Structures are given as structure tokens and as C-alpha cells.
Amino acid sequence: MRDPSRKVGIKDIAEAADVAVSTVSHVLNGTAPISADVRERVLNAANTLGYLARRREKAAIAVLRSVLLAVPSDTLPHNEHNLYSWTLLSALTRECERRAIRVIPMEVDKPTASRSHVVDVARAAEVDGILLLNEDRPELLQEIAASRIPAVLMNGEDHEMQVDSVTPGNRFAARYATNWLIGQGHRSIMHLSWEGRSTIRRRRDGFLDAFRANGLPLDTAHVHLAEGYLPELGARAIENWLDQHGGLGGITAIFCAADNLALGVMTALDRAGIRMPEDVSIVGFDGVAIGEFTAPPLTTVSVPLEHMGPTALHLLEQRIVNAALNPPAHRLELGCRLTVRGSVRRIG
């Protein structure tokens, strides 16, 4: 019987997992390919014996060797309109390179990529986990959850709470930004959005929350929809509003659900001879770098894109090392901050 006062070592783990000491060393340090079932057995034994907790405190365990990165195809071509996804993916890629984690990319929305295909590719590649970006179709999440492969959804919502997820605090951030606009004297505010995924709808919810919290009538909270998030669609949407209302229609601020929309709005307003922020204030959401160079510079809600990927990796690690405990899914929201620039003026 092992003396409980003695520190657990890899020999104890090897005995508990019924493997060689060298196998334990390879699993814990990521120095050689080990089959998934043996690796899981070793990690479960190490976790049960309390070894993992001690190693994690010293940041001395390599639990992740490879991940399947499932992304929509529109995030792959690098252009000025997908800076949100590219900034997120760049930070994730840098962190994986730093930690020698192999990334296997997959376009998840291709016609050949059925929901089961994602799981099939992950199993064939023997990855340690799956990272999903922007892709939160319920049927896909259900398939991944049923596979028991550790997975984390980035920038999406699993309404059934079957897999771990990390996302910006969209609703709270939108409420904060709208509340700030109200504090600047604005009462008739447009929220320009589009019929996007639930993460975008949360921004609309937060916008309306702020009006309710301030006791303001919702008939001055104008939700106006564009056909999508591209700048030209934002420009078209605001031009339609101007035509229908013979001008701004009394609104003093426009809170856009994405910086891309704000860029289009600013272009359209400039063409119409409407001054910013003298005639109307503009606020965006995302915090992509291009907002610094607009005229006037764009006030925006800055999302912590640099932190989302590393946070997802941490959640994936926790899921792997605690597999034996089968913990409930975690939903982690990251705080956003308001970056105030020159596109908003105080009124009243």
C-alpha cells in the first residue's frame, strides 16, 4: 500500500494505469505519439492520484498535442472585412505554435462537411480535441457532444449546454455601451444590426436592456436591420432609413452591431452631407484596428479577441484532464471594454 505522505511520482501512475513508466512520461510531456485510449488511462490515473493538480500549478504538463480547428470558409481569405475572425485565429495560432500544438484546419461549412464528417476527421487524425469557430448549429454540437471528443466552441452559443464555449459578453457589453450613450444625453438611438447568429442577437438584447434599465420608452430604441454585416450593406440600410424618414428621423446616435456596419454607415452619412459627430454620433462593436483610421475615429466596443483562443485552449485542457469527473459544460464570457474616440458627442 502506498504511503499517503509520499509524493506521487510517475511510477505510481504507471502502476495505476498498467503502462510503462516511459509511456507515462511521453503522455505527460507530449514527447511521443500515444494512442488515445492509453493516453486517457494515464491522465485519469494521474488525476485520481492528485498528480495533475500539482503539475498544473507548476505549468509543467503538456496535455494538448493536436487540435482540429473547424472554421467557416469565409474566415479563411484574409481581407479587411473578416478582421474579427482573423485577429482571433492569429492569436490562437501563435499560442499553438508557442506550445507546439499541431493544428489541423477544416472548413466546416463545405457541402462535404456533414456534421458526422467533423467527428470522423477528428477521430482519424487522433486529435486531442476540437475547436469550433462561429459554428454553433445545434445538430453539429449534438454530434460532437455524443462523440465524447473534448471540444470548445469559440464565439458561439450552445443553447443545450453540451460542449464548453467561450464568447464575448455580447449582451452586457452592448448594454454598457448603450447606457454610456444614454449618459451622454442621447435618447433616440438606432441599433443597426442584421439577422445573424445568436451572438449578434445578444447585442440587440443588451441595447434594449439599457433602455429598460434607464426607464426610457422602447419606441425611441430603433432596431434597424441590414441584409448582412458587410460595409456596403450597412451603407444601404442607412440610406434606406434616410429616404424613409427624410433624414435622420430624430435619432442622435447609431450603435452598430459590428464595426463593418459602422464603416458603411459613416460612408453613407458622409455622402449625404450628415456630419459626425455633430449631427449624429456613431458607435461600433468589435474593436478591429481599422476603426482607428476612420474620420472621425470610431468609438467602439472592443472585444478581447487576443484572449479568446488561448482561453479556449485552457478550457480544452481542463476538459481533458478532468475527463474522469465528467464535469458539466462551461460557458465562459469574456468582458469587453468601450474604446472612446471621436465619433460621439455629448448632447443636452
C-alpha positions as CSV (number, residue, x, y, z in Angstrom):
1,M,0.0,0.0,0.0
2,R,1.3,3.4,-1.0
3,D,2.3,5.7,1.9
4,P,-0.1,8.7,1.6
5,S,2.5,11.1,2.9
6,R,4.8,10.3,0.0
7,K,4.6,12.4,-3.2
8,V,3.1,10.7,-6.1
9,G,5.5,10.0,-9.0
10,I,5.3,8.7,-12.5
11,K,6.0,5.1,-11.2
12,D,2.7,5.3,-9.2
13,I,0.8,6.5,-12.3
14,A,2.4,3.8,-14.4
15,E,1.3,1.1,-11.9
16,A,-2.2,2.5,-11.7
17,A,-2.7,2.8,-15.4
18,D,-0.9,-0.5,-16.1
19,V,1.6,1.0,-18.5
20,A,5.3,1.5,-18.7
21,V,7.0,4.4,-16.9
22,S,8.2,5.7,-20.3
23,T,4.6,5.8,-21.6
24,V,3.6,8.0,-18.6
25,S,6.5,10.3,-19.3
26,H,5.5,10.6,-23.0
27,V,1.9,11.4,-22.2
28,L,2.7,14.0,-19.6
29,N,5.3,15.7,-21.6
30,G,3.9,15.3,-25.1
31,T,7.2,13.8,-26.4
32,A,5.8,10.9,-28.4
33,P,2.5,9.8,-30.1
34,I,0.5,7.7,-27.8
35,S,-2.9,6.1,-28.6
36,A,-6.0,7.9,-27.4
37,D,-7.2,5.2,-25.1
38,V,-3.8,4.7,-23.4
39,R,-3.4,8.4,-23.0
40,E,-6.8,8.8,-21.4
41,R,-6.0,5.9,-19.0
42,V,-2.7,7.6,-17.9
43,L,-4.4,11.0,-17.5
44,N,-7.2,9.5,-15.5
45,A,-4.7,7.8,-13.2
46,A,-2.7,10.9,-12.8
47,N,-5.8,12.9,-12.0
48,T,-7.1,10.4,-9.5
49,L,-3.7,10.3,-7.7
50,G,-3.6,14.1,-7.5
51,Y,-0.5,14.4,-9.7
52,L,-2.1,16.6,-12.3
53,A,-3.1,19.3,-9.8
54,R,0.5,19.5,-8.6
55,R,1.9,19.6,-12.2
56,R,-0.7,22.2,-13.4
57,E,0.4,24.5,-10.5
58,K,3.9,24.4,-12.0
59,A,2.6,24.7,-15.5
60,A,4.6,21.6,-16.4
61,I,2.2,19.4,-18.2
62,A,1.6,19.1,-21.9
63,V,-2.0,17.9,-22.3
64,L,-2.6,19.1,-25.8
65,R,-0.6,17.8,-28.7
66,S,-3.0,18.4,-31.6
67,V,-6.4,20.0,-32.2
68,L,-8.9,20.0,-35.1
69,L,-9.8,23.6,-35.9
70,A,-13.2,23.7,-37.6
71,V,-14.0,27.1,-39.1
72,P,-16.4,28.5,-41.7
73,S,-14.9,29.1,-45.1
74,D,-15.5,32.8,-45.0
75,T,-12.9,33.2,-42.2
76,L,-10.1,31.9,-44.3
77,P,-9.5,34.5,-47.1
78,H,-7.7,37.4,-45.3
79,N,-9.4,40.7,-46.1
80,E,-10.5,43.9,-44.4
81,H,-14.0,42.6,-43.7
82,N,-13.1,39.5,-41.6
83,L,-10.5,41.1,-39.3
84,Y,-12.6,39.9,-36.3
85,S,-12.1,36.2,-37.1
86,W,-8.5,36.7,-38.4
87,T,-7.4,38.5,-35.2
88,L,-8.9,35.7,-33.1
89,L,-7.3,33.0,-35.2
90,S,-3.9,34.7,-35.4
91,A,-3.7,34.8,-31.6
92,L,-4.8,31.2,-31.3
93,T,-2.2,30.1,-33.9
94,R,0.6,32.0,-32.2
95,E,-0.3,30.3,-28.9
96,C,-0.4,26.8,-30.5
97,E,3.0,27.5,-32.1
98,R,4.4,28.6,-28.8
99,R,3.2,25.4,-27.1
100,A,4.0,23.1,-30.1
101,I,0.3,22.1,-30.5
102,R,-0.4,20.8,-34.0
103,V,-3.4,22.5,-35.6
104,I,-5.4,20.6,-38.3
105,P,-7.7,23.1,-40.1
106,M,-11.1,22.1,-41.6
107,E,-13.7,24.1,-43.4
108,V,-16.8,23.1,-41.5
109,D,-19.4,24.6,-43.9
110,K,-18.3,22.9,-47.1
111,P,-21.0,20.6,-48.7
112,T,-18.9,17.6,-48.0
113,A,-18.5,18.5,-44.3
114,S,-21.6,16.9,-42.7
115,R,-21.9,17.0,-39.0
116,S,-20.6,13.5,-38.7
117,H,-17.7,14.3,-41.0
118,V,-16.2,16.6,-38.4
119,V,-16.2,13.8,-35.8
120,D,-14.8,11.4,-38.4
121,V,-11.9,13.7,-39.3
122,A,-11.1,14.3,-35.6
123,R,-11.0,10.6,-34.9
124,A,-9.0,9.7,-38.0
125,A,-6.4,12.4,-37.0
126,E,-6.4,11.2,-33.4
127,V,-6.6,14.8,-32.2
128,D,-6.9,15.6,-28.5
129,G,-9.8,18.0,-29.0
130,I,-11.9,20.1,-31.4
131,L,-12.1,23.9,-31.6
132,L,-15.1,25.3,-33.4
133,L,-15.2,28.9,-34.5
134,N,-18.5,30.7,-35.2
135,E,-20.2,27.4,-36.0
136,D,-23.0,26.6,-33.5
137,R,-25.6,24.6,-35.4
138,P,-27.4,22.5,-32.8
139,E,-27.1,19.3,-34.8
140,L,-23.3,19.7,-35.2
141,L,-22.9,20.4,-31.5
142,Q,-25.1,17.4,-30.6
143,E,-22.9,15.1,-32.8
144,I,-19.7,16.4,-31.2
145,A,-21.1,16.1,-27.7
146,A,-22.2,12.5,-28.4
147,S,-18.7,11.6,-29.7
148,R,-17.2,12.4,-26.3
149,I,-14.3,14.1,-28.0
150,P,-13.3,17.2,-25.9
151,A,-14.5,20.3,-27.7
152,V,-14.7,24.1,-27.2
153,L,-16.9,26.4,-29.2
154,M,-15.4,29.9,-29.8
155,N,-17.6,32.9,-30.5
156,G,-20.8,30.9,-30.5
157,E,-23.5,29.6,-28.2
158,D,-24.6,26.1,-27.3
159,H,-28.1,26.6,-26.2
160,E,-28.3,23.0,-24.9
161,M,-25.0,23.4,-22.9
162,Q,-23.5,20.2,-24.1
163,V,-20.0,21.5,-25.0
164,D,-17.7,24.1,-23.5
165,S,-17.8,27.6,-25.0
166,V,-16.0,30.9,-24.8
167,T,-17.6,34.0,-26.2
168,P,-17.5,37.8,-25.7
169,G,-20.0,39.1,-23.1
170,N,-22.1,40.5,-26.0
171,R,-25.3,41.3,-24.1
172,F,-23.5,43.0,-21.2
173,A,-21.2,44.9,-23.4
174,A,-24.0,46.2,-25.6
175,R,-25.9,47.3,-22.6
176,Y,-22.9,49.1,-21.2
177,A,-22.2,50.9,-24.5
178,T,-25.9,51.9,-24.8
179,N,-26.0,53.0,-21.2
180,W,-22.9,55.2,-21.9
181,L,-24.7,56.8,-24.9
182,I,-27.7,57.5,-22.8
183,G,-25.4,59.0,-20.2
184,Q,-24.0,61.3,-22.9
185,G,-27.6,62.7,-23.4
186,H,-28.8,60.5,-26.2
187,R,-32.4,59.3,-26.0
188,S,-33.4,58.4,-29.6
189,I,-30.8,55.8,-30.7
190,M,-30.7,53.4,-33.6
191,H,-29.3,49.9,-33.2
192,L,-28.2,48.8,-36.7
193,S,-27.8,45.0,-36.8
194,W,-28.6,42.0,-39.1
195,E,-30.3,38.7,-38.7
196,G,-27.1,36.9,-37.7
197,R,-26.4,34.1,-35.2
198,S,-27.5,34.3,-31.5
199,T,-24.2,36.1,-30.6
200,I,-25.4,39.0,-32.7
201,R,-28.9,38.9,-31.3
202,R,-27.4,39.2,-27.8
203,R,-26.1,42.6,-28.8
204,R,-29.6,43.7,-29.7
205,D,-30.9,42.3,-26.4
206,G,-28.3,44.4,-24.5
207,F,-29.3,47.5,-26.4
208,L,-32.9,47.1,-25.3
209,D,-31.8,46.2,-21.8
210,A,-30.2,49.6,-21.4
211,F,-33.4,51.4,-22.3
212,R,-35.4,49.4,-19.9
213,A,-32.9,49.9,-17.1
214,N,-33.0,53.7,-17.6
215,G,-36.8,53.8,-17.7
216,L,-36.8,55.0,-21.3
217,P,-39.6,54.2,-23.8
218,L,-38.7,51.5,-26.2
219,D,-40.2,53.5,-29.1
220,T,-37.1,55.6,-29.1
221,A,-34.9,52.5,-29.3
222,H,-34.9,51.9,-33.0
223,V,-33.8,48.5,-34.2
224,H,-33.0,48.7,-37.9
225,L,-31.8,45.7,-39.9
226,A,-29.2,45.5,-42.7
227,E,-29.1,42.5,-45.0
228,G,-25.7,41.4,-43.6
229,Y,-22.6,42.7,-41.8
230,L,-20.6,44.0,-44.8
231,P,-20.0,47.8,-45.0
232,E,-21.9,48.2,-48.3
233,L,-24.9,46.6,-46.6
234,G,-24.6,48.9,-43.7
235,A,-24.5,51.9,-46.1
236,R,-27.6,50.6,-48.0
237,A,-29.5,50.2,-44.7
238,I,-28.8,53.7,-43.5
239,E,-29.6,55.2,-47.0
240,N,-33.0,53.4,-46.8
241,W,-33.6,54.9,-43.4
242,L,-32.7,58.4,-44.6
243,D,-35.0,58.0,-47.6
244,Q,-37.9,56.7,-45.5
245,H,-37.6,59.4,-42.8
246,G,-36.5,62.4,-44.9
247,G,-33.2,62.5,-42.9
248,L,-32.2,61.1,-39.6
249,G,-35.7,61.0,-38.3
250,G,-34.8,62.4,-34.9
251,I,-32.1,59.8,-34.0
252,T,-29.0,61.4,-32.4
253,A,-26.8,58.2,-32.2
254,I,-26.3,55.0,-34.2
255,F,-25.0,51.9,-32.3
256,C,-23.8,49.4,-34.9
257,A,-23.6,45.6,-34.1
258,A,-20.3,45.4,-35.9
259,D,-17.5,47.8,-36.9
260,N,-18.0,46.7,-40.5
261,L,-21.6,48.1,-40.4
262,A,-20.3,51.3,-38.8
263,L,-17.8,51.8,-41.6
264,G,-20.6,51.6,-44.2
265,V,-22.8,53.9,-42.2
266,M,-20.1,56.5,-41.9
267,T,-19.5,56.4,-45.7
268,A,-23.2,56.8,-46.4
269,L,-23.7,59.6,-44.0
270,D,-20.7,61.5,-45.4
271,R,-22.2,61.2,-48.9
272,A,-25.5,62.5,-47.6
273,G,-23.7,65.6,-46.0
274,I,-24.5,64.5,-42.5
275,R,-21.7,65.4,-40.1
276,M,-20.3,63.1,-37.4
277,P,-20.5,63.5,-34.5
278,E,-22.1,67.0,-34.9
279,D,-25.3,65.7,-36.4
280,V,-25.2,62.1,-35.3
281,S,-22.9,60.0,-33.1
282,I,-21.6,56.6,-34.2
283,V,-20.6,53.6,-32.1
284,G,-19.3,50.2,-33.4
285,F,-18.8,46.8,-31.9
286,D,-15.7,44.5,-32.3
287,G,-12.7,46.9,-31.9
288,V,-10.9,45.9,-35.1
289,A,-7.9,48.1,-35.9
290,I,-9.4,49.8,-38.9
291,G,-11.7,51.9,-36.6
292,E,-8.7,54.0,-35.5
293,F,-8.3,55.4,-39.0
294,T,-11.8,56.4,-39.9
295,A,-12.8,60.1,-39.9
296,P,-13.8,60.7,-37.2
297,P,-12.1,57.8,-35.4
298,L,-14.7,55.2,-34.4
299,T,-15.8,54.8,-30.8
300,T,-16.4,51.0,-30.4
301,V,-16.8,48.1,-28.1
302,S,-13.5,46.3,-28.1
303,V,-13.8,42.5,-27.9
304,P,-10.8,40.7,-26.3
305,L,-10.0,38.8,-29.5
306,E,-6.4,38.1,-28.4
307,H,-7.6,36.2,-25.4
308,M,-10.4,34.0,-26.9
309,G,-8.1,31.4,-28.5
310,P,-5.8,30.9,-25.5
311,T,-8.9,30.7,-23.2
312,A,-10.4,28.1,-25.5
313,L,-7.2,26.0,-25.2
314,H,-7.3,26.3,-21.4
315,L,-10.9,25.1,-21.4
316,L,-10.0,22.2,-23.7
317,E,-7.1,21.2,-21.3
318,Q,-9.4,21.3,-18.3
319,R,-11.9,19.1,-20.1
320,I,-9.2,16.5,-20.9
321,V,-7.5,16.3,-17.5
322,N,-10.9,16.2,-15.7
323,A,-12.5,13.7,-18.1
324,A,-12.9,11.1,-15.3
325,L,-15.1,13.6,-13.4
326,N,-17.3,14.3,-16.4
327,P,-17.9,17.9,-15.3
328,P,-20.8,19.9,-16.8
329,A,-20.2,22.1,-19.8
330,H,-18.7,25.5,-19.0
331,R,-19.9,28.7,-20.7
332,L,-17.3,31.4,-20.3
333,E,-18.0,35.0,-21.3
334,L,-15.1,37.5,-21.6
335,G,-15.5,41.1,-20.7
336,C,-15.4,43.8,-23.4
337,R,-14.4,47.4,-22.9
338,L,-15.6,50.6,-24.5
339,T,-12.9,52.4,-26.6
340,V,-13.9,56.1,-26.7
341,R,-12.7,58.0,-29.8
342,G,-14.1,61.0,-31.7
343,S,-17.3,59.7,-33.2
344,V,-19.6,60.5,-30.3
345,R,-20.5,63.9,-28.8
346,R,-22.4,64.7,-25.7
347,I,-25.7,66.4,-26.1
348,G,-28.2,68.2,-23.8
